[in-house]
Amino acid sequence: MNNESTPFIFFLTFTEDLPKTFYVFDRLLKEAGYILVPVRIDQLQTLAASTEQSQIMVISSVTDVFELKMFNQKVRGLLKYVLKSKRITFLQLASFSRINDTKSFALYKNYFFLKYPLNARTLVHKITRYHVLKSEQNSHWPGGRRAGLGSMSM
């Protein structure tokens, strides 16, 4: 990476114990130069407000019925408020199709749903590419060139 600081990617957890998918993505993201940080839903808005990163990426993984229940109880209701901040990109990985909220969040353009099984290495490549594109997009000046007077002769 050519940034001075290593960018963080947040992994949404539902319990105190970290799931196996966290360790898989942590290892692969470290190889790519990113740091995966576990975060709970109540900490997410605080971190989004306090971090200096221009683009915040959050990965959520739901692989069993218990995680599905926790997601529906704790995360789904707050998700629309969290996604209103265009700084946060939410990547939902799930084994359950009914978790797919793409229709609800299509206008935000920062919610992505991917269904298990999937190749973790390919997903990490897509995440790093997306992060680089968003960083370039945020650092690019949206206006044109400043107008000059040119050569005026009298």
Contact map, one row per residue, 1 for C-alpha under 8 A:
1110010000000000000000000000000010000000000000000000000000000000000000000000000000000000000000000000000000000000000000000000000000000000000000000000000000
1111000000000000000000000000000000000000000000000000000000000000000000000000000000000000000000000000000000000000000000000000000000000000000000000000000000
1111110000000000000000000000000000000000000000000000000000000000000000000000000000000000000000000000000000000000000000000000000000000000000000000000000000
0111110000000000000000000000000000000000000000000000000000000000000000000000000000000000000000000000000000000000000000000000000000000000000000000000000000
0011111000000000000000000000000000000000000000000000000000000000000000000000000000000000000000000000000000000000000000000000000000000000000000000000000000
1011111100000000000000000000000011100000000000000000000000000000000000000000000000000000000000000000000000000000000000000000000000000000000000000000000000
0000111110000000000000000000000011100000000000000000100000000000000000000000000000000000000000000000000000000000000000000000000000000000000000000000000000
0000011111000000000000000000000001111000000000000000000110000000000000000000000000000000000000000000000000000000000000000000000000000000000000000000000000
0000001111100000000000000000000001111000000000000000000111100000000000000000000000000000000000000000000000000000000000000000000000000000000000000000000000
0000000111110000000000000000000000011110000000000000000111100000000000000000000000000000000000000000000000000000000000000000000000000000000000000000000000
0000000011111000000001000000000000011110000000000000000001110000000000000000000000000000000000000000000000000000000000000000000000000000000000000000000000
0000000001111100000000000000000000000111100000000000000001111000000000000000000000000000000000000000000000000000000000000000000000000000000000000000000000
0000000000111111011000000000000000000111100000000000000000010000000000000000000000000000000000000000000000000000000000000000000000000000000000000000000000
0000000000011111000000000000000000000001100000000000000000000000001001100000000000000000000000000000000000000000000000000000000000000000000000000000000000
0000000000001111110000000000000000000000000000000000000000000000000000000000000000000000000000000000000000000000000000000000000000000000000000000000000000
0000000000001111110000000000000000000000000000000000000000000000000000000000000000000000000000000000000000000000000000000000000000000000000000000000000000
0000000000000011111000000000000000000000000000000000000000000000000000000000000000000000000000000000000000000000000000000000000000000000000000000000000000
0000000000001011111101000000000000000100000000000000000000000000000000000000000000000000000000000000000000000000000000000000000000000000000000000000000000
0000000000001000111111100000000000000000000000000000000000000000000000000000000000000000000000000000000000000000000000000000000000000000000000000000000000
0000000000000000011111110000000000000000000000000000000000000000000000000000000000000000000000000000000000000000000000000000000000000000000000000000000000
0000000000000000001111111000000000000000000000000000000000001000000000000000000000000000000000000000000000000000000000000000000000000000000000000000000000
0000000000100000011111111100000000000000000000000000000000000000000000000000000000000000000000000000000000000000000000000000000000000000000000000000000000
0000000000000000001111111110000000000000000000000000000000000000000000000000000000000000000000000000000000000000000000000000000000000000000000000000000000
0000000000000000000111111111000000000000000000000000000000000000000000000000000000000000000000000000000000000000000000010000000000000000000000000000000000
0000000000000000000011111111100000010000000000000000000000000000000000000000000000000000000000000000000000000000000000010001000000000000000000000000000000
0000000000000000000001111111110000110000000000000000000000000000000000000000000000000000000000000000000000000000000000000000000000000000000000000000000000
0000000000000000000000111111111000000000000000000000000000000000000000000000000000000000000000000000000000000000000000000000000000000000000000000000000000
0000000000000000000000011111111100000000000000000000000000000000000000000000000000000000000000000000000000000000000000011001000000000000000000000000000000
0000000000000000000000001111111111110000000000000000000000000000000000000000000000000000000000000000000000000000000000000001000000000000000000000000000000
0000000000000000000000000111111111110000000000000000000000000000000000000000000000000000000000000000000000000000000000000000000000000000000000000000000000
0000000000000000000000000011111111000000000000000000000000000000000000000000000000000000000000000000000000000000000000000000000000000000000000000000000000
0000000000000000000000000001111111000000000000000000000000000000000000000000000000000000000000000000000000000000000000000000000100000000000000000000000000
1000011000000000000000000000111111100000000000000000000000000000000000000000000000000000000000000000000000000000000000000000000000000000000000000000000000
0000011110000000000000000000111111110000000000000000000000000000000000000000000000000000000000000000000000000000000000000000000000000000000000000000000000
0000011110000000000000000100110011111000000000000000000000000000000000000000000000000000000000000000000000000000000000000000000000000000000000000000000000
0000000111100000000000001100110001111100000000000000000000000000000000000000000000000000000000000000000000000000000000000000000000000000000000000000000000
0000000111100000000000000000000000111110000000000000000000000000000000000000000000000000000000000000000000000000000000000000000000000000000000000000000000
0000000001111000010000000000000000011111000000000000000000000000000000000000000000000000000000000000000000000000000000000000000000000000000000000000000000
0000000001111000000000000000000000001111101100000000000000000000000000000000000000000000000000000000000000000000000000000000000000000000000000000000000000
0000000000011100000000000000000000000111111100000000000000000000000000000000000000000000000000000000000000000000000000000000000000000000000000000000000000
0000000000011100000000000000000000000011111110000000000000000000000000000110000000000000000000000000000000000000000000000000000000000000000000000000000000
0000000000000000000000000000000000000001111111000000000000000000000000000000000000000000000000000000000000000000000000000000000000000000000000000000000000
0000000000000000000000000000000000000011111111100000000000000000000000000000000000000000000000000000000000000000000000000000000000000000000000000000000000
0000000000000000000000000000000000000011111111110000000000000000000000000000000000000000000000000000000000000000000000000000000000000000000000000000000000
0000000000000000000000000000000000000000111111111000000000000000000000000000000001000000000000000000000000000000000000000000000000000000000000000000000000
0000000000000000000000000000000000000000011111111100000000000000000000000000000000000000000000000000000000000000000000000000000000000000000000000000000000
0000000000000000000000000000000000000000001111111110000000000000000000000000000000000000000000000000000000000000000000000000000000000000000000000000000000
0000000000000000000000000000000000000000000111111110000100000000000000000000000000000001000000000000000000000000000000000000000000000000000000000000000000
0000000000000000000000000000000000000000000011111110000000000000000000000000000000000000000000000000000000000000000000000000000000000000000000000000000000
0000000000000000000000000000000000000000000001111111000000000000000000000000000000000000000000000000000000000000000000000000000000000000000000000000000000
0000000000000000000000000000000000000000000000111111100000000000000000000000000000000000000000000000000000000000000000000000000000000000000000000000000000
0000000000000000000000000000000000000000000000000111110000000000000000000000000000000000000000000000000000000000000000000000000000000000000000000000000000
0000001000000000000000000000000000000000000000000011111100000000000000000000000000000000000000000000000000000000000000000000000000000000000000000000000000
0000000000000000000000000000000000000000000000000001111100000000000000000000000000000010000000000000000000000000000000000000000000000010010000000000000000
0000000000000000000000000000000000000000000000000000111110000000000000000000000000000011100000000000000000000000000000000000000000100110000000000000000000
0000000111000000000000000000000000000000000000010000111111000000000000000000000000000011100000000000000000000000000000000000000000000000000000000000000000
0000000111000000000000000000000000000000000000000000001111100000000000000000000000000001111000000000000000000000000000000000000000100000000000000000000000
0000000011110000000000000000000000000000000000000000000111110000000000000000000000000001111000000000000000000000000000000000000000000000000000000000000000
0000000011110000000000000000000000000000000000000000000011111000000000000000000000000000011110000000000000000000000000000000000000000000000000000000000000
0000000000111000000000000000000000000000000000000000000001111100000000000000000000000000011110000000000000000000000000000000000000000000000000000000000000
0000000000010000000010000000000000000000000000000000000000111110000000000000000000000000000111000000000000000000000000000000000000000000000000000000000000
0000000000000000000000000000000000000000000000000000000000011111001100100000000000000000000111110000000000000000000000000000000000000000000000000000000000
0000000000000000000000000000000000000000000000000000000000001111101100000000000000000000000001110000000000000000000000000000000000000000000000000000000000
0000000000000000000000000000000000000000000000000000000000000111111100000000000000000000000000100000000000000000000000000000000000000000000000000000000000
0000000000000000000000000000000000000000000000000000000000000011111110000000000000000000000000000000000000000000000000000000000000000000000000000000000000
0000000000000000000000000000000000000000000000000000000000000001111111000000000000000000000000000000000000000000000000000000000000000000000000000000000000
0000000000000100000000000000000000000000000000000000000000000111111111100000000000000000000000000000000000000000000000000000000000000000000000000000000000
0000000000000000000000000000000000000000000000000000000000000111111111110000000000000000000000000010000000000000000000000000000000000000000000000000000000
0000000000000000000000000000000000000000000000000000000000000000111111111000000000000000000000000000000000000000000000000000000000000000000000000000000000
0000000000000100000000000000000000000000000000000000000000000000011111111110000000000000000000000000000000000000000000000000000000000000000000000000000000
0000000000000100000000000000000000000000000000000000000000000100001111111111000000000000000000000000000000000000000000000000000000000000000000000000000000
0000000000000000000000000000000000000000000000000000000000000000000111111111100000000000000000000000000000000000000000000000000000000000000000000000000000
0000000000000000000000000000000000000000000000000000000000000000000011111111100000000000000000000000000000000000000000000000000000000000000000000000000000
0000000000000000000000000000000000000000100000000000000000000000000001111111110000000000000000000000000000000000000000000000000000000000000000000000000000
0000000000000000000000000000000000000000100000000000000000000000000001111111111000000000000000000000000000000000000000000000000000000000000000000000000000
0000000000000000000000000000000000000000000000000000000000000000000000111111111100000000000000000000000000000000000000000000000000000000000000000000000000
0000000000000000000000000000000000000000000000000000000000000000000000011111111100000000000000000000000000000000000000000000000000000000000000000000000000
0000000000000000000000000000000000000000000000000000000000000000000000000111111111000000000000000000000000000000000000000000000000000000000000000000000000
0000000000000000000000000000000000000000000000000000000000000000000000000011111111100000000000000000000000000000000000000000000000000000000000000000000000
0000000000000000000000000000000000000000000000000000000000000000000000000001111111110000000000000000000010000000000000000000000000000000000000000000000000
0000000000000000000000000000000000000000000000000000000000000000000000000000011111111000000000000000000000000000000000000000000000000000000000000000000000
0000000000000000000000000000000000000000000010000000000000000000000000000000011111111001000000000000000000000000000000000000000000000000000000000000000000
0000000000000000000000000000000000000000000000000000000000000000000000000000001111111101110000000000000000010110000000000000000000000000000000000000000000
0000000000000000000000000000000000000000000000000000000000000000000000000000000111111100000000000000000000010000000000000000000000000000000000000000000000
0000000000000000000000000000000000000000000000000000000000000000000000000000000011111111000000000000000000000000000000000000000000000000000000000000000000
0000000000000000000000000000000000000000000000000000000000000000000000000000000000111111100000000000000000010100000000000000000000000000000000000000000000
0000000000000000000000000000000000000000000000000000011100000000000000000000000000001111100000000000000000000000000000000000000000000000000000000000000000
0000000000000000000000000000000000000000000000010000001111000000000000000000000001101111110000000000000000000100000000000000000000000000000000000000000000
0000000000000000000000000000000000000000000000000000001111000000000000000000000000100111111000000000000000000110000000000000000000000000000000000000000000
0000000000000000000000000000000000000000000000000000000011110000000000000000000000100001111100000000000000000111000000000000000000000000000000000000000000
0000000000000000000000000000000000000000000000000000000011110000000000000000000000000000111110000000000000000011110000000000000000000000000000000000000000
0000000000000000000000000000000000000000000000000000000000111100000000000000000000000000011111000000000000000011110000000000000000000000000000000000000000
0000000000000000000000000000000000000000000000000000000000111100000000000000000000000000001111100000000000000000111100000000000000000000000000000000000000
0000000000000000000000000000000000000000000000000000000000001110000000000000000000000000000111111010000000000000111100000000000000000000000000000000000000
0000000000000000000000000000000000000000000000000000000000000111000000000000000000000000000011111000000000000000001110000000000000000000000000000000000000
0000000000000000000000000000000000000000000000000000000000000110000000000000000000000000000001111111000000000000001000000000000000000000000000000000000000
0000000000000000000000000000000000000000000000000000000000000000000000000000000000000000000001111111000000000000001000000000000000000000000000000000000000
0000000000000000000000000000000000000000000000000000000000000000000000000000000000000000000000011111100000000000000000000000000000000000000000000000000000
0000000000000000000000000000000000000000000000000000000000000000000100000000000000000000000001011111100000000000000000000000000000000000000000000000000000
0000000000000000000000000000000000000000000000000000000000000000000000000000000000000000000000011111111000000000100000000000000000000000000000000000000000
0000000000000000000000000000000000000000000000000000000000000000000000000000000000000000000000000111111110000000100000000000000000000000000000000000000000
0000000000000000000000000000000000000000000000000000000000000000000000000000000000000000000000000001111111000011100000000000000000000000000000000000000000
0000000000000000000000000000000000000000000000000000000000000000000000000000000000000000000000000001111111000000000000000000000000000000000000000000000000
0000000000000000000000000000000000000000000000000000000000000000000000000000000000000000000000000000111111100000000000000000000000000000000000000000000000
0000000000000000000000000000000000000000000000000000000000000000000000000000000100000000000000000000111111111110000000000000000000000000000000000000000000
0000000000000000000000000000000000000000000000000000000000000000000000000000000000000000000000000000011111111010000000000000000000000000000000000000000000
0000000000000000000000000000000000000000000000000000000000000000000000000000000000000000000000000000000111111000000000000000000000000000000000000000000000
0000000000000000000000000000000000000000000000000000000000000000000000000000000000110100000000000000000011111110000000000000000000000000000000000000000000
0000000000000000000000000000000000000000000000000000000000000000000000000000000000000000000000000000000011111110000000000000000000000000000000000000000000
0000000000000000000000000000000000000000000000000000000000000000000000000000000000100101110000000000000010011111000000000000000000000000000000000000000000
0000000000000000000000000000000000000000000000000000000000000000000000000000000000100000111100000000010011011111100000000000000000000000000000000000000000
0000000000000000000000000000000000000000000000000000000000000000000000000000000000000000011100000000010000000111110000000000000000000000000000000000000000
0000000000000000000000000000000000000000000000000000000000000000000000000000000000000000001111000001110000000011111000000000000000000000000000000000000000
0000000000000000000000000000000000000000000000000000000000000000000000000000000000000000001111000000000000000001111100000000000000000000000000000000000000
0000000000000000000000000000000000000000000000000000000000000000000000000000000000000000000011111000000000000000111111000000000000000000000000000000000000
0000000000000000000000000000000000000000000000000000000000000000000000000000000000000000000011100000000000000000011111000000000000000000000000000000000000
0000000000000000000000000000000000000000000000000000000000000000000000000000000000000000000000100000000000000000001111100000000000000000000000000000000000
0000000000000000000000000000000000000000000000000000000000000000000000000000000000000000000000000000000000000000001111110010000000000000000000000000000000
0000000000000000000000000000000000000000000000000000000000000000000000000000000000000000000000000000000000000000000011111110000000000000000000000000000000
0000000000000000000000011001000000000000000000000000000000000000000000000000000000000000000000000000000000000000000001111111000000000000000000000000000000
0000000000000000000000000001000000000000000000000000000000000000000000000000000000000000000000000000000000000000000000111111100000000000000000000000000000
0000000000000000000000000000000000000000000000000000000000000000000000000000000000000000000000000000000000000000000000111111110000000000000000000000000000
0000000000000000000000000000000000000000000000000000000000000000000000000000000000000000000000000000000000000000000001111111111000000000000000000000000000
0000000000000000000000001001100000000000000000000000000000000000000000000000000000000000000000000000000000000000000000011111111100000000000000000000000000
0000000000000000000000000000000000000000000000000000000000000000000000000000000000000000000000000000000000000000000000001111111110000000000000000000000000
0000000000000000000000000000000000000000000000000000000000000000000000000000000000000000000000000000000000000000000000000111111111000000000000000000000000
0000000000000000000000000000000000000000000000000000000000000000000000000000000000000000000000000000000000000000000000000011111111100000000000000000000000
0000000000000000000000000000000100000000000000000000000000000000000000000000000000000000000000000000000000000000000000000001111111110000000000000000000000
0000000000000000000000000000000000000000000000000000000000000000000000000000000000000000000000000000000000000000000000000000111111111000000000000000000000
0000000000000000000000000000000000000000000000000000000000000000000000000000000000000000000000000000000000000000000000000000011111111100000000000000000000
0000000000000000000000000000000000000000000000000000001010000000000000000000000000000000000000000000000000000000000000000000001111111110000000000000000000
0000000000000000000000000000000000000000000000000000000000000000000000000000000000000000000000000000000000000000000000000000000111111111000000000000000000
0000000000000000000000000000000000000000000000000000000000000000000000000000000000000000000000000000000000000000000000000000000011111111100000000000000000
0000000000000000000000000000000000000000000000000000001000000000000000000000000000000000000000000000000000000000000000000000000001111111110000000000000000
0000000000000000000000000000000000000000000000000000011000000000000000000000000000000000000000000000000000000000000000000000000000111111111000000000000000
0000000000000000000000000000000000000000000000000000000000000000000000000000000000000000000000000000000000000000000000000000000000011111111100000000000000
0000000000000000000000000000000000000000000000000000000000000000000000000000000000000000000000000000000000000000000000000000000000001111111100000000000000
0000000000000000000000000000000000000000000000000000010000000000000000000000000000000000000000000000000000000000000000000000000000000111111100000000000000
0000000000000000000000000000000000000000000000000000000000000000000000000000000000000000000000000000000000000000000000000000000000000011111110000000000000
0000000000000000000000000000000000000000000000000000000000000000000000000000000000000000000000000000000000000000000000000000000000000001111111000000000000
0000000000000000000000000000000000000000000000000000000000000000000000000000000000000000000000000000000000000000000000000000000000000000001111110000000000
0000000000000000000000000000000000000000000000000000000000000000000000000000000000000000000000000000000000000000000000000000000000000000000111110000000000
0000000000000000000000000000000000000000000000000000000000000000000000000000000000000000000000000000000000000000000000000000000000000000000011111000000000
0000000000000000000000000000000000000000000000000000000000000000000000000000000000000000000000000000000000000000000000000000000000000000000011111100000000
0000000000000000000000000000000000000000000000000000000000000000000000000000000000000000000000000000000000000000000000000000000000000000000000111110000000
0000000000000000000000000000000000000000000000000000000000000000000000000000000000000000000000000000000000000000000000000000000000000000000000011111000000
0000000000000000000000000000000000000000000000000000000000000000000000000000000000000000000000000000000000000000000000000000000000000000000000001111100000
0000000000000000000000000000000000000000000000000000000000000000000000000000000000000000000000000000000000000000000000000000000000000000000000000111110000
0000000000000000000000000000000000000000000000000000000000000000000000000000000000000000000000000000000000000000000000000000000000000000000000000011111100
0000000000000000000000000000000000000000000000000000000000000000000000000000000000000000000000000000000000000000000000000000000000000000000000000001111100
0000000000000000000000000000000000000000000000000000000000000000000000000000000000000000000000000000000000000000000000000000000000000000000000000000111110
0000000000000000000000000000000000000000000000000000000000000000000000000000000000000000000000000000000000000000000000000000000000000000000000000000111111
0000000000000000000000000000000000000000000000000000000000000000000000000000000000000000000000000000000000000000000000000000000000000000000000000000001111
0000000000000000000000000000000000000000000000000000000000000000000000000000000000000000000000000000000000000000000000000000000000000000000000000000000111
